[in-house]
Amino acid sequence: MNPGKLGKLDNHKQEPWKLPLARFIEHLYEKRFGKPRLDVVLSIEDMARRQEERKASRREAKRLRTGQESEP
């Protein structure tokens, strides 16, 4: 889904058979993924925090695998 191309689809006032853009995007999402919404909705801050925690745990696991006692 390219957001740059969605703007020109937002002409439901001129062409009444088309859905408003927000409902059209919801329709495309459901058509593509087979469900109306995400299972878990996270804020950007929560996603960034989880990603950083994941990176830290991977670094620690790698450090333990290689046998290094401290990071450079």
N, CA, C and O atoms as a Tripos MOL2 file, in Angstrom:
@<TRIPOS>MOLECULE
protein
  288   287    72     0     0
PROTEIN
NO_CHARGES

@<TRIPOS>ATOM
      1 N           0.8370   -1.1640    0.0000 N.3       1 MET1
      2 CA          0.0000    0.0000    0.0000 C.3       1 MET1
      3 C           0.8920    1.2410    0.0000 C.2       1 MET1
      4 O           1.5620    1.5430    0.9880 O.2       1 MET1
      5 N           0.8850    1.9260   -1.0900 N.am      2 ASN2
      6 CA          1.6990    3.1210   -1.2460 C.3       2 ASN2
      7 C           0.8790    4.3520   -0.8510 C.2       2 ASN2
      8 O          -0.0810    4.6920   -1.5420 O.2       2 ASN2
      9 N           1.2400    5.0280    0.2520 N.am      3 PRO3
     10 CA          0.4510    6.1720    0.6880 C.3       3 PRO3
     11 C           0.4530    7.3150   -0.3210 C.2       3 PRO3
     12 O          -0.4810    8.1160   -0.3350 O.2       3 PRO3
     13 N           1.4600    7.4100   -1.1520 N.am      4 GLY4
     14 CA          1.5050    8.4760   -2.1400 C.3       4 GLY4
     15 C           0.4070    8.3660   -3.1800 C.2       4 GLY4
     16 O          -0.0150    9.3730   -3.7490 O.2       4 GLY4
     17 N          -0.0530    7.1670   -3.4310 N.am      5 LYS5
     18 CA         -1.0890    6.9630   -4.4500 C.3       5 LYS5
     19 C          -2.5010    7.0400   -3.8850 C.2       5 LYS5
     20 O          -3.4680    7.0690   -4.6460 O.2       5 LYS5
     21 N          -2.6340    7.0730   -2.5640 N.am      6 LEU6
     22 CA         -3.9580    7.0540   -1.9750 C.3       6 LEU6
     23 C          -4.6530    8.4110   -2.0610 C.2       6 LEU6
     24 O          -5.8830    8.4580   -2.0660 O.2       6 LEU6
     25 N          -3.9220    9.4990   -2.1290 N.am      7 GLY7
     26 CA         -4.5210   10.8210   -2.1750 C.3       7 GLY7
     27 C          -5.4160   11.0260   -3.3740 C.2       7 GLY7
     28 O          -6.4780   11.6380   -3.2610 O.2       7 GLY7
     29 N          -5.0050   10.5250   -4.5120 N.am      8 LYS8
     30 CA         -5.8180   10.7160   -5.7090 C.3       8 LYS8
     31 C          -7.0620    9.8360   -5.7130 C.2       8 LYS8
     32 O          -7.9360   10.0010   -6.5630 O.2       8 LYS8
     33 N          -7.1480    8.9030   -4.7670 N.am      9 LEU9
     34 CA         -8.3320    8.0710   -4.6590 C.3       9 LEU9
     35 C          -9.4100    8.7350   -3.8060 C.2       9 LEU9
     36 O         -10.5380    8.2490   -3.7230 O.2       9 LEU9
     37 N          -9.0490    9.8510   -3.1760 N.am     10 ASP10
     38 CA         -9.9630   10.5290   -2.2530 C.3      10 ASP10
     39 C         -10.8460   11.5170   -3.0000 C.2      10 ASP10
     40 O         -10.7480   12.7240   -2.7770 O.2      10 ASP10
     41 N         -11.6920   11.0300   -3.8710 N.am     11 ASN11
     42 CA        -12.6160   11.9040   -4.5980 C.3      11 ASN11
     43 C         -14.0320   11.3500   -4.5350 C.2      11 ASN11
     44 O         -14.7450   11.3220   -5.5370 O.2      11 ASN11
     45 N         -14.4280   10.9090   -3.3460 N.am     12 HIS12
     46 CA        -15.7500   10.3150   -3.1960 C.3      12 HIS12
     47 C         -16.8750   11.3310   -3.3720 C.2      12 HIS12
     48 O         -18.0180   10.9460   -3.6170 O.2      12 HIS12
     49 N         -16.5670   12.6270   -3.2490 N.am     13 LYS13
     50 CA        -17.6140   13.6310   -3.4600 C.3      13 LYS13
     51 C         -17.9360   13.7750   -4.9440 C.2      13 LYS13
     52 O         -19.0810   14.0350   -5.3160 O.2      13 LYS13
     53 N         -16.9220   13.6060   -5.7860 N.am     14 GLN14
     54 CA        -17.1340   13.6930   -7.2300 C.3      14 GLN14
     55 C         -17.6910   12.3900   -7.7860 C.2      14 GLN14
     56 O         -18.4790   12.3840   -8.7320 O.2      14 GLN14
     57 N         -17.2660   11.2920   -7.1800 N.am     15 GLU15
     58 CA        -17.6970    9.9780   -7.6470 C.3      15 GLU15
     59 C         -18.3380    9.2510   -6.4670 C.2      15 GLU15
     60 O         -17.6450    8.5560   -5.7240 O.2      15 GLU15
     61 N         -19.6420    9.3980   -6.2860 N.am     16 PRO16
     62 CA        -20.3000    8.9160   -5.0630 C.3      16 PRO16
     63 C         -20.2700    7.4010   -4.8760 C.2      16 PRO16
     64 O         -20.5630    6.9350   -3.7750 O.2      16 PRO16
     65 N         -19.9390    6.6270   -5.8700 N.am     17 TRP17
     66 CA        -19.8960    5.1750   -5.6830 C.3      17 TRP17
     67 C         -18.6220    4.7370   -4.9650 C.2      17 TRP17
     68 O         -18.5140    3.5940   -4.5200 O.2      17 TRP17
     69 N         -17.6470    5.6630   -4.8520 N.am     18 LYS18
     70 CA        -16.4080    5.3340   -4.1450 C.3      18 LYS18
     71 C         -16.5690    5.6100   -2.6530 C.2      18 LYS18
     72 O         -17.3120    6.5040   -2.2490 O.2      18 LYS18
     73 N         -15.8690    4.8360   -1.8540 N.am     19 LEU19
     74 CA        -15.8770    5.0340   -0.4090 C.3      19 LEU19
     75 C         -15.0180    6.2400   -0.0410 C.2      19 LEU19
     76 O         -14.1170    6.6020   -0.7990 O.2      19 LEU19
     77 N         -15.2750    6.8680    1.1020 N.am     20 PRO20
     78 CA        -14.3370    7.8710    1.6070 C.3      20 PRO20
     79 C         -12.9790    7.2140    1.8640 C.2      20 PRO20
     80 O         -12.9090    6.0090    2.1050 O.2      20 PRO20
     81 N         -11.9230    7.9860    1.8130 N.am     21 LEU21
     82 CA        -10.5650    7.4390    1.8620 C.3      21 LEU21
     83 C         -10.3250    6.5670    3.0920 C.2      21 LEU21
     84 O          -9.7460    5.4860    2.9730 O.2      21 LEU21
     85 N         -10.7550    7.0130    4.2650 N.am     22 ALA22
     86 CA        -10.5110    6.2280    5.4870 C.3      22 ALA22
     87 C         -11.1810    4.8560    5.3970 C.2      22 ALA22
     88 O         -10.5760    3.8420    5.7460 O.2      22 ALA22
     89 N         -12.4130    4.8270    4.9360 N.am     23 ARG23
     90 CA        -13.1170    3.5450    4.8050 C.3      23 ARG23
     91 C         -12.5160    2.6980    3.6930 C.2      23 ARG23
     92 O         -12.5060    1.4710    3.7870 O.2      23 ARG23
     93 N         -12.0140    3.3400    2.6390 N.am     24 PHE24
     94 CA        -11.3590    2.6110    1.5510 C.3      24 PHE24
     95 C         -10.0870    1.9340    2.0410 C.2      24 PHE24
     96 O          -9.8100    0.7910    1.6760 O.2      24 PHE24
     97 N          -9.3100    2.6350    2.8680 N.am     25 ILE25
     98 CA         -8.0840    2.0510    3.4250 C.3      25 ILE25
     99 C          -8.4400    0.8700    4.3250 C.2      25 ILE25
    100 O          -7.7740   -0.1640    4.2800 O.2      25 ILE25
    101 N          -9.4900    1.0180    5.1450 N.am     26 GLU26
    102 CA         -9.9250   -0.0960    5.9860 C.3      26 GLU26
    103 C         -10.3260   -1.2940    5.1240 C.2      26 GLU26
    104 O          -9.9990   -2.4360    5.4460 O.2      26 GLU26
    105 N         -11.0310   -1.0240    4.0360 N.am     27 HIS27
    106 CA        -11.4450   -2.0900    3.1250 C.3      27 HIS27
    107 C         -10.2270   -2.7960    2.5180 C.2      27 HIS27
    108 O         -10.1920   -4.0240    2.4480 O.2      27 HIS27
    109 N          -9.2260   -2.0170    2.0790 N.am     28 LEU28
    110 CA         -8.0100   -2.6080    1.5110 C.3      28 LEU28
    111 C          -7.2700   -3.4580    2.5390 C.2      28 LEU28
    112 O          -6.7770   -4.5400    2.2190 O.2      28 LEU28
    113 N          -7.1940   -2.9620    3.7850 N.am     29 TYR29
    114 CA         -6.5030   -3.7070    4.8390 C.3      29 TYR29
    115 C          -7.1910   -5.0490    5.0840 C.2      29 TYR29
    116 O          -6.5390   -6.0900    5.1640 O.2      29 TYR29
    117 N          -8.5270   -5.0050    5.2040 N.am     30 GLU30
    118 CA         -9.2540   -6.2460    5.4530 C.3      30 GLU30
    119 C          -9.1280   -7.2160    4.2750 C.2      30 GLU30
    120 O          -9.0090   -8.4260    4.4640 O.2      30 GLU30
    121 N          -9.1550   -6.6770    3.0850 N.am     31 LYS31
    122 CA         -9.0230   -7.5210    1.8950 C.3      31 LYS31
    123 C          -7.6420   -8.1800    1.8390 C.2      31 LYS31
    124 O          -7.5190   -9.3470    1.4670 O.2      31 LYS31
    125 N          -6.6200   -7.4320    2.2050 N.am     32 ARG32
    126 CA         -5.2550   -7.9600    2.1150 C.3      32 ARG32
    127 C          -4.9100   -8.9000    3.2550 C.2      32 ARG32
    128 O          -4.3020   -9.9460    3.0270 O.2      32 ARG32
    129 N          -5.2900   -8.5440    4.4890 N.am     33 PHE33
    130 CA         -4.8580   -9.3150    5.6520 C.3      33 PHE33
    131 C          -5.9450  -10.2170    6.2270 C.2      33 PHE33
    132 O          -5.6660  -11.0190    7.1190 O.2      33 PHE33
    133 N          -7.1740  -10.1010    5.7380 N.am     34 GLY34
    134 CA         -8.2360  -10.9860    6.1780 C.3      34 GLY34
    135 C          -8.7980  -10.6890    7.5500 C.2      34 GLY34
    136 O          -9.4970  -11.5260    8.1210 O.2      34 GLY34
    137 N          -8.5130   -9.5320    8.0880 N.am     35 LYS35
    138 CA         -9.0690   -9.1390    9.3790 C.3      35 LYS35
    139 C          -9.2240   -7.6230    9.4010 C.2      35 LYS35
    140 O          -8.4750   -6.9120    8.7310 O.2      35 LYS35
    141 N         -10.1920   -7.1270   10.1650 N.am     36 PRO36
    142 CA        -10.4820   -5.6950   10.1010 C.3      36 PRO36
    143 C          -9.4440   -4.8070   10.7870 C.2      36 PRO36
    144 O          -9.2850   -3.6480   10.4040 O.2      36 PRO36
    145 N          -8.7470   -5.3180   11.7760 N.am     37 ARG37
    146 CA         -7.7770   -4.5000   12.5090 C.3      37 ARG37
    147 C          -6.5890   -5.3550   12.9410 C.2      37 ARG37
    148 O          -6.6190   -6.5820   12.8410 O.2      37 ARG37
    149 N          -5.5520   -4.6880   13.4180 N.am     38 LEU38
    150 CA         -4.4140   -5.3870   13.9810 C.3      38 LEU38
    151 C          -4.8270   -6.1290   15.2420 C.2      38 LEU38
    152 O          -5.7710   -5.7210   15.9170 O.2      38 LEU38
    153 N          -4.1330   -7.2090   15.5670 N.am     39 ASP39
    154 CA         -4.4180   -7.9250   16.8030 C.3      39 ASP39
    155 C          -3.9810   -7.0970   18.0120 C.2      39 ASP39
    156 O          -4.7140   -6.9760   18.9940 O.2      39 ASP39
    157 N          -2.7860   -6.5360   17.9270 N.am     40 VAL40
    158 CA         -2.2460   -5.7200   19.0100 C.3      40 VAL40
    159 C          -1.8500   -4.3780   18.4240 C.2      40 VAL40
    160 O          -1.0780   -4.3090   17.4680 O.2      40 VAL40
    161 N          -2.3830   -3.3160   19.0020 N.am     41 VAL41
    162 CA         -2.0580   -1.9750   18.5380 C.3      41 VAL41
    163 C          -1.1370   -1.3380   19.5600 C.2      41 VAL41
    164 O          -1.4960   -1.2140   20.7310 O.2      41 VAL41
    165 N           0.0610   -0.9280   19.1190 N.am     42 LEU42
    166 CA          1.0510   -0.3200   20.0030 C.3      42 LEU42
    167 C           1.3690    1.0900   19.5290 C.2      42 LEU42
    168 O           1.2970    1.3920   18.3370 O.2      42 LEU42
    169 N           1.7190    1.9390   20.4730 N.am     43 SER43
    170 CA          2.1760    3.2700   20.0980 C.3      43 SER43
    171 C           3.5970    3.1610   19.5410 C.2      43 SER43
    172 O           4.2710    2.1480   19.7250 O.2      43 SER43
    173 N           4.0280    4.1900   18.8770 N.am     44 ILE44
    174 CA          5.3800    4.1930   18.3150 C.3      44 ILE44
    175 C           6.4130    4.0810   19.4210 C.2      44 ILE44
    176 O           7.4310    3.4070   19.2620 O.2      44 ILE44
    177 N           6.1500    4.7450   20.5470 N.am     45 GLU45
    178 CA          7.0870    4.6840   21.6720 C.3      45 GLU45
    179 C           7.2070    3.2650   22.2130 C.2      45 GLU45
    180 O           8.3080    2.8050   22.5130 O.2      45 GLU45
    181 N           6.0700    2.5640   22.3400 N.am     46 ASP46
    182 CA          6.0980    1.1840   22.8160 C.3      46 ASP46
    183 C           6.8330    0.2780   21.8330 C.2      46 ASP46
    184 O           7.5960   -0.5980   22.2420 O.2      46 ASP46
    185 N           6.6040    0.4900   20.5410 N.am     47 MET47
    186 CA          7.2940   -0.3200   19.5380 C.3      47 MET47
    187 C           8.8000   -0.0880   19.6060 C.2      47 MET47
    188 O           9.5770   -1.0400   19.5230 O.2      47 MET47
    189 N           9.2200    1.1680   19.7560 N.am     48 ALA48
    190 CA         10.6460    1.4890   19.8310 C.3      48 ALA48
    191 C          11.2640    0.8810   21.0880 C.2      48 ALA48
    192 O          12.3750    0.3530   21.0410 O.2      48 ALA48
    193 N          10.5410    0.9560   22.2220 N.am     49 ARG49
    194 CA         11.0530    0.3810   23.4620 C.3      49 ARG49
    195 C          11.2070   -1.1300   23.3370 C.2      49 ARG49
    196 O          12.2190   -1.6870   23.7610 O.2      49 ARG49
    197 N          10.2120   -1.7940   22.7580 N.am     50 ARG50
    198 CA         10.3010   -3.2550   22.5700 C.3      50 ARG50
    199 C          11.4510   -3.6300   21.6450 C.2      50 ARG50
    200 O          12.1600   -4.6050   21.8930 O.2      50 ARG50
    201 N          11.6350   -2.8560   20.5800 N.am     51 GLN51
    202 CA         12.7230   -3.1380   19.6530 C.3      51 GLN51
    203 C          14.0750   -2.9660   20.3450 C.2      51 GLN51
    204 O          14.9790   -3.7740   20.1330 O.2      51 GLN51
    205 N          14.2260   -1.9370   21.1590 N.am     52 GLU52
    206 CA         15.4800   -1.7160   21.8750 C.3      52 GLU52
    207 C          15.7260   -2.8250   22.8930 C.2      52 GLU52
    208 O          16.8620   -3.2720   23.0540 O.2      52 GLU52
    209 N          14.6810   -3.2710   23.5800 N.am     53 GLU53
    210 CA         14.8310   -4.3830   24.5190 C.3      53 GLU53
    211 C          15.2540   -5.6500   23.7910 C.2      53 GLU53
    212 O          16.1020   -6.3950   24.2840 O.2      53 GLU53
    213 N          14.6700   -5.9000   22.6220 N.am     54 ARG54
    214 CA         15.0150   -7.0690   21.8270 C.3      54 ARG54
    215 C          16.4790   -7.0040   21.3890 C.2      54 ARG54
    216 O          17.1970   -8.0030   21.4470 O.2      54 ARG54
    217 N          16.9170   -5.8160   20.9490 N.am     55 LYS55
    218 CA         18.3080   -5.6500   20.5390 C.3      55 LYS55
    219 C          19.2510   -5.9000   21.7040 C.2      55 LYS55
    220 O          20.2740   -6.5680   21.5510 O.2      55 LYS55
    221 N          18.9060   -5.3630   22.8710 N.am     56 ALA56
    222 CA         19.7620   -5.5310   24.0440 C.3      56 ALA56
    223 C          19.8680   -6.9980   24.4330 C.2      56 ALA56
    224 O          20.9530   -7.4690   24.7730 O.2      56 ALA56
    225 N          18.7660   -7.7220   24.3890 N.am     57 SER57
    226 CA         18.8150   -9.1450   24.7480 C.3      57 SER57
    227 C          19.6240   -9.9380   23.7260 C.2      57 SER57
    228 O          20.3290  -10.8790   24.0920 O.2      57 SER57
    229 N          19.5300   -9.5670   22.4520 N.am     58 ARG58
    230 CA         20.3250  -10.2580   21.4380 C.3      58 ARG58
    231 C          21.8150   -9.9770   21.6280 C.2      58 ARG58
    232 O          22.6450  -10.8750   21.4900 O.2      58 ARG58
    233 N          22.1490   -8.7170   21.9460 N.am     59 ARG59
    234 CA         23.5580   -8.3770   22.2000 C.3      59 ARG59
    235 C          24.0970   -9.1750   23.3790 C.2      59 ARG59
    236 O          25.2110   -9.6970   23.3350 O.2      59 ARG59
    237 N          23.2870   -9.2630   24.4380 N.am     60 GLU60
    238 CA         23.7130   -9.9960   25.6240 C.3      60 GLU60
    239 C          23.8840  -11.4780   25.3080 C.2      60 GLU60
    240 O          24.8530  -12.0930   25.7540 O.2      60 GLU60
    241 N          22.9630  -12.0590   24.5490 N.am     61 ALA61
    242 CA         23.0790  -13.4730   24.1820 C.3      61 ALA61
    243 C          24.3220  -13.7070   23.3240 C.2      61 ALA61
    244 O          25.0140  -14.7100   23.4970 O.2      61 ALA61
    245 N          24.6050  -12.7940   22.4100 N.am     62 LYS62
    246 CA         25.7910  -12.9290   21.5680 C.3      62 LYS62
    247 C          27.0590  -12.8200   22.4110 C.2      62 LYS62
    248 O          28.0200  -13.5610   22.2050 O.2      62 LYS62
    249 N          27.0480  -11.8840   23.3630 N.am     63 ARG63
    250 CA         28.2100  -11.7130   24.2330 C.3      63 ARG63
    251 C          28.4530  -12.9840   25.0440 C.2      63 ARG63
    252 O          29.5990  -13.3950   25.2230 O.2      63 ARG63
    253 N          27.3920  -13.6030   25.5300 N.am     64 LEU64
    254 CA         27.5370  -14.8310   26.3050 C.3      64 LEU64
    255 C          28.0050  -15.9930   25.4250 C.2      64 LEU64
    256 O          28.7960  -16.8290   25.8630 O.2      64 LEU64
    257 N          27.5100  -16.0410   24.1750 N.am     65 ARG65
    258 CA         27.9380  -17.1090   23.2660 C.3      65 ARG65
    259 C          29.4170  -17.0180   22.9410 C.2      65 ARG65
    260 O          30.1130  -18.0320   22.8990 O.2      65 ARG65
    261 N          29.8930  -15.8110   22.7120 N.am     66 THR66
    262 CA         31.2890  -15.6360   22.3270 C.3      66 THR66
    263 C          32.2240  -15.7290   23.5250 C.2      66 THR66
    264 O          33.4350  -15.8620   23.3540 O.2      66 THR66
    265 N          31.6780  -15.6600   24.7340 N.am     67 GLY67
    266 CA         32.4940  -15.8220   25.9300 C.3      67 GLY67
    267 C          33.1740  -14.5440   26.3750 C.2      67 GLY67
    268 O          34.0560  -14.5900   27.2330 O.2      67 GLY67
    269 N          32.8050  -13.4420   25.8380 N.am     68 GLN68
    270 CA         33.4010  -12.1800   26.2520 C.3      68 GLN68
    271 C          32.8110  -11.7540   27.5830 C.2      68 GLN68
    272 O          31.6110  -11.9000   27.8130 O.2      68 GLN68
    273 N          33.6510  -11.2280   28.4550 N.am     69 GLU69
    274 CA         33.1910  -10.8040   29.7730 C.3      69 GLU69
    275 C          32.6830   -9.3700   29.7720 C.2      69 GLU69
    276 O          31.7750   -9.0370   30.5340 O.2      69 GLU69
    277 N          33.2590   -8.5090   28.9210 N.am     70 SER70
    278 CA         32.8120   -7.1160   28.8620 C.3      70 SER70
    279 C          32.7970   -6.6530   27.4200 C.2      70 SER70
    280 O          33.5320   -7.1640   26.5750 O.2      70 SER70
    281 N          31.9490   -5.6780   27.1570 N.am     71 GLU71
    282 CA         31.8640   -5.1320   25.8130 C.3      71 GLU71
    283 C          32.9320   -4.0570   25.6180 C.2      71 GLU71
    284 O          33.2980   -3.3750   26.5750 O.2      71 GLU71
    285 N          33.4370   -3.8950   24.3890 N.am     72 PRO72
    286 CA         34.4630   -2.8710   24.1470 C.3      72 PRO72
    287 C          33.9040   -1.4730   24.1990 C.2      72 PRO72
    288 O          34.6430   -0.5060   24.0140 O.2      72 PRO72
@<TRIPOS>BOND
     1     1     2 1
     2     2     3 1
     3     3     4 2
     4     3     5 am
     5     5     6 1
     6     6     7 1
     7     7     8 2
     8     7     9 am
     9     9    10 1
    10    10    11 1
    11    11    12 2
    12    11    13 am
    13    13    14 1
    14    14    15 1
    15    15    16 2
    16    15    17 am
    17    17    18 1
    18    18    19 1
    19    19    20 2
    20    19    21 am
    21    21    22 1
    22    22    23 1
    23    23    24 2
    24    23    25 am
    25    25    26 1
    26    26    27 1
    27    27    28 2
    28    27    29 am
    29    29    30 1
    30    30    31 1
    31    31    32 2
    32    31    33 am
    33    33    34 1
    34    34    35 1
    35    35    36 2
    36    35    37 am
    37    37    38 1
    38    38    39 1
    39    39    40 2
    40    39    41 am
    41    41    42 1
    42    42    43 1
    43    43    44 2
    44    43    45 am
    45    45    46 1
    46    46    47 1
    47    47    48 2
    48    47    49 am
    49    49    50 1
    50    50    51 1
    51    51    52 2
    52    51    53 am
    53    53    54 1
    54    54    55 1
    55    55    56 2
    56    55    57 am
    57    57    58 1
    58    58    59 1
    59    59    60 2
    60    59    61 am
    61    61    62 1
    62    62    63 1
    63    63    64 2
    64    63    65 am
    65    65    66 1
    66    66    67 1
    67    67    68 2
    68    67    69 am
    69    69    70 1
    70    70    71 1
    71    71    72 2
    72    71    73 am
    73    73    74 1
    74    74    75 1
    75    75    76 2
    76    75    77 am
    77    77    78 1
    78    78    79 1
    79    79    80 2
    80    79    81 am
    81    81    82 1
    82    82    83 1
    83    83    84 2
    84    83    85 am
    85    85    86 1
    86    86    87 1
    87    87    88 2
    88    87    89 am
    89    89    90 1
    90    90    91 1
    91    91    92 2
    92    91    93 am
    93    93    94 1
    94    94    95 1
    95    95    96 2
    96    95    97 am
    97    97    98 1
    98    98    99 1
    99    99   100 2
   100    99   101 am
   101   101   102 1
   102   102   103 1
   103   103   104 2
   104   103   105 am
   105   105   106 1
   106   106   107 1
   107   107   108 2
   108   107   109 am
   109   109   110 1
   110   110   111 1
   111   111   112 2
   112   111   113 am
   113   113   114 1
   114   114   115 1
   115   115   116 2
   116   115   117 am
   117   117   118 1
   118   118   119 1
   119   119   120 2
   120   119   121 am
   121   121   122 1
   122   122   123 1
   123   123   124 2
   124   123   125 am
   125   125   126 1
   126   126   127 1
   127   127   128 2
   128   127   129 am
   129   129   130 1
   130   130   131 1
   131   131   132 2
   132   131   133 am
   133   133   134 1
   134   134   135 1
   135   135   136 2
   136   135   137 am
   137   137   138 1
   138   138   139 1
   139   139   140 2
   140   139   141 am
   141   141   142 1
   142   142   143 1
   143   143   144 2
   144   143   145 am
   145   145   146 1
   146   146   147 1
   147   147   148 2
   148   147   149 am
   149   149   150 1
   150   150   151 1
   151   151   152 2
   152   151   153 am
   153   153   154 1
   154   154   155 1
   155   155   156 2
   156   155   157 am
   157   157   158 1
   158   158   159 1
   159   159   160 2
   160   159   161 am
   161   161   162 1
   162   162   163 1
   163   163   164 2
   164   163   165 am
   165   165   166 1
   166   166   167 1
   167   167   168 2
   168   167   169 am
   169   169   170 1
   170   170   171 1
   171   171   172 2
   172   171   173 am
   173   173   174 1
   174   174   175 1
   175   175   176 2
   176   175   177 am
   177   177   178 1
   178   178   179 1
   179   179   180 2
   180   179   181 am
   181   181   182 1
   182   182   183 1
   183   183   184 2
   184   183   185 am
   185   185   186 1
   186   186   187 1
   187   187   188 2
   188   187   189 am
   189   189   190 1
   190   190   191 1
   191   191   192 2
   192   191   193 am
   193   193   194 1
   194   194   195 1
   195   195   196 2
   196   195   197 am
   197   197   198 1
   198   198   199 1
   199   199   200 2
   200   199   201 am
   201   201   202 1
   202   202   203 1
   203   203   204 2
   204   203   205 am
   205   205   206 1
   206   206   207 1
   207   207   208 2
   208   207   209 am
   209   209   210 1
   210   210   211 1
   211   211   212 2
   212   211   213 am
   213   213   214 1
   214   214   215 1
   215   215   216 2
   216   215   217 am
   217   217   218 1
   218   218   219 1
   219   219   220 2
   220   219   221 am
   221   221   222 1
   222   222   223 1
   223   223   224 2
   224   223   225 am
   225   225   226 1
   226   226   227 1
   227   227   228 2
   228   227   229 am
   229   229   230 1
   230   230   231 1
   231   231   232 2
   232   231   233 am
   233   233   234 1
   234   234   235 1
   235   235   236 2
   236   235   237 am
   237   237   238 1
   238   238   239 1
   239   239   240 2
   240   239   241 am
   241   241   242 1
   242   242   243 1
   243   243   244 2
   244   243   245 am
   245   245   246 1
   246   246   247 1
   247   247   248 2
   248   247   249 am
   249   249   250 1
   250   250   251 1
   251   251   252 2
   252   251   253 am
   253   253   254 1
   254   254   255 1
   255   255   256 2
   256   255   257 am
   257   257   258 1
   258   258   259 1
   259   259   260 2
   260   259   261 am
   261   261   262 1
   262   262   263 1
   263   263   264 2
   264   263   265 am
   265   265   266 1
   266   266   267 1
   267   267   268 2
   268   267   269 am
   269   269   270 1
   270   270   271 1
   271   271   272 2
   272   271   273 am
   273   273   274 1
   274   274   275 1
   275   275   276 2
   276   275   277 am
   277   277   278 1
   278   278   279 1
   279   279   280 2
   280   279   281 am
   281   281   282 1
   282   282   283 1
   283   283   284 2
   284   283   285 am
   285   285   286 1
   286   286   287 1
   287   287   288 2
@<TRIPOS>SUBSTRUCTURE
     1 MET1         2 RESIDUE 1 A MET
     2 ASN2         6 RESIDUE 1 A ASN
     3 PRO3        10 RESIDUE 1 A PRO
     4 GLY4        14 RESIDUE 1 A GLY
     5 LYS5        18 RESIDUE 1 A LYS
     6 LEU6        22 RESIDUE 1 A LEU
     7 GLY7        26 RESIDUE 1 A GLY
     8 LYS8        30 RESIDUE 1 A LYS
     9 LEU9        34 RESIDUE 1 A LEU
    10 ASP10       38 RESIDUE 1 A ASP
    11 ASN11       42 RESIDUE 1 A ASN
    12 HIS12       46 RESIDUE 1 A HIS
    13 LYS13       50 RESIDUE 1 A LYS
    14 GLN14       54 RESIDUE 1 A GLN
    15 GLU15       58 RESIDUE 1 A GLU
    16 PRO16       62 RESIDUE 1 A PRO
    17 TRP17       66 RESIDUE 1 A TRP
    18 LYS18       70 RESIDUE 1 A LYS
    19 LEU19       74 RESIDUE 1 A LEU
    20 PRO20       78 RESIDUE 1 A PRO
    21 LEU21       82 RESIDUE 1 A LEU
    22 ALA22       86 RESIDUE 1 A ALA
    23 ARG23       90 RESIDUE 1 A ARG
    24 PHE24       94 RESIDUE 1 A PHE
    25 ILE25       98 RESIDUE 1 A ILE
    26 GLU26      102 RESIDUE 1 A GLU
    27 HIS27      106 RESIDUE 1 A HIS
    28 LEU28      110 RESIDUE 1 A LEU
    29 TYR29      114 RESIDUE 1 A TYR
    30 GLU30      118 RESIDUE 1 A GLU
    31 LYS31      122 RESIDUE 1 A LYS
    32 ARG32      126 RESIDUE 1 A ARG
    33 PHE33      130 RESIDUE 1 A PHE
    34 GLY34      134 RESIDUE 1 A GLY
    35 LYS35      138 RESIDUE 1 A LYS
    36 PRO36      142 RESIDUE 1 A PRO
    37 ARG37      146 RESIDUE 1 A ARG
    38 LEU38      150 RESIDUE 1 A LEU
    39 ASP39      154 RESIDUE 1 A ASP
    40 VAL40      158 RESIDUE 1 A VAL
    41 VAL41      162 RESIDUE 1 A VAL
    42 LEU42      166 RESIDUE 1 A LEU
    43 SER43      170 RESIDUE 1 A SER
    44 ILE44      174 RESIDUE 1 A ILE
    45 GLU45      178 RESIDUE 1 A GLU
    46 ASP46      182 RESIDUE 1 A ASP
    47 MET47      186 RESIDUE 1 A MET
    48 ALA48      190 RESIDUE 1 A ALA
    49 ARG49      194 RESIDUE 1 A ARG
    50 ARG50      198 RESIDUE 1 A ARG
    51 GLN51      202 RESIDUE 1 A GLN
    52 GLU52      206 RESIDUE 1 A GLU
    53 GLU53      210 RESIDUE 1 A GLU
    54 ARG54      214 RESIDUE 1 A ARG
    55 LYS55      218 RESIDUE 1 A LYS
    56 ALA56      222 RESIDUE 1 A ALA
    57 SER57      226 RESIDUE 1 A SER
    58 ARG58      230 RESIDUE 1 A ARG
    59 ARG59      234 RESIDUE 1 A ARG
    60 GLU60      238 RESIDUE 1 A GLU
    61 ALA61      242 RESIDUE 1 A ALA
    62 LYS62      246 RESIDUE 1 A LYS
    63 ARG63      250 RESIDUE 1 A ARG
    64 LEU64      254 RESIDUE 1 A LEU
    65 ARG65      258 RESIDUE 1 A ARG
    66 THR66      262 RESIDUE 1 A THR
    67 GLY67      266 RESIDUE 1 A GLY
    68 GLN68      270 RESIDUE 1 A GLN
    69 GLU69      274 RESIDUE 1 A GLU
    70 SER70      278 RESIDUE 1 A SER
    71 GLU71      282 RESIDUE 1 A GLU
    72 PRO72      286 RESIDUE 1 A PRO
